[in-house]
Each structure stands twice: as structure tokens, then as C-alpha cells.
Amino acid sequence: MSYCIRYIDLPCRVNGVTIMDRDGFFNVYINARLDYRCQQKAIQHELMHIARGDFFSEGELEQVELM
């Protein structure tokens, strides 16, 4: 699993988002406006999605987030 973590300003309601590119590389974007503790939680959350293979799941995004 290859990934890169980037800190960018995201809308306040978004802690993080991960996008897989066409080469299968994961780009993890973490909200730079969050404090350190919240950023670490967001990173763990996004890495969990990668580890579980959620990007290859047939489910709806809302269902994946609830898991």
C-alpha cells in the first residue's frame, strides 16, 4: 500500500479525504486547520479505509463511513 499524506485547508466539516489515482497510489489529504490530535485521528481513519480495501468496495460511501 503506497500513500502520501498532505496537509491542506479543507472545509471545516471535512477532517480528511483519500483519493486513489489511476496507478493505485493513495493520496491522503488531511485538514491543516485541525489541531494535532484531530489530524492524527483523521490520518488513522483514512489509513483504515486503505487497509480495509474500501476503495474496491461496491458499497455506498455513506455505508463505508458507518463501518
C-alpha positions in Angstrom: 0.0 0.0 0.0 1.6 3.2 -1.2 0.4 6.5 0.1 1.3 10.1 0.6 -0.1 12.4 3.3 -0.6 16.0 2.5 -1.9 18.8 4.8 -4.2 21.3 3.1 -7.0 23.6 4.1 -10.3 21.7 3.7 -13.8 22.8 4.6 -14.3 22.8 8.4 -16.6 19.8 8.3 -14.0 17.6 6.4 -11.3 16.1 8.6 -9.6 14.2 5.7 -10.2 12.5 2.4 -8.3 9.9 0.4 -8.2 9.7 -3.3 -6.7 6.7 -5.2 -5.1 7.7 -8.5 -5.2 5.5 -11.7 -1.9 3.9 -10.7 -3.3 2.7 -7.4 -1.4 5.3 -5.3 -3.3 6.7 -2.4 -3.3 10.5 -1.8 -4.4 11.3 1.8 -5.4 14.9 2.4 -5.7 16.0 6.0 -7.3 19.2 7.0 -4.5 21.6 8.0 -6.9 23.6 10.2 -7.3 20.8 12.7 -5.2 20.5 15.8 -2.5 17.9 16.0 -4.6 15.3 17.9 -7.5 15.6 15.4 -5.1 15.4 12.5 -3.7 12.1 13.9 -7.2 10.7 14.3 -8.0 11.7 10.7 -4.9 10.0 9.4 -5.7 6.8 11.3 -9.2 6.9 9.9 -8.1 7.4 6.3 -5.4 4.7 6.6 -8.0 2.3 7.9 -10.0 2.8 4.7 -6.9 1.9 2.7 -6.1 -1.1 4.8 -9.7 -2.5 4.7 -9.8 -2.1 0.9 -12.7 0.3 1.0 -11.7 1.7 -2.4 -12.5 -1.6 -4.0 -15.9 -2.0 -2.2 -19.2 -1.9 -4.0 -20.9 -0.1 -1.2 -22.1 3.4 -1.0 -19.8 6.0 0.6 -22.2 6.5 3.5 -22.2 2.8 4.3 -18.4 2.6 4.2 -18.1 5.6 6.6 -20.5 3.9 9.0 -18.4 0.7 9.2 
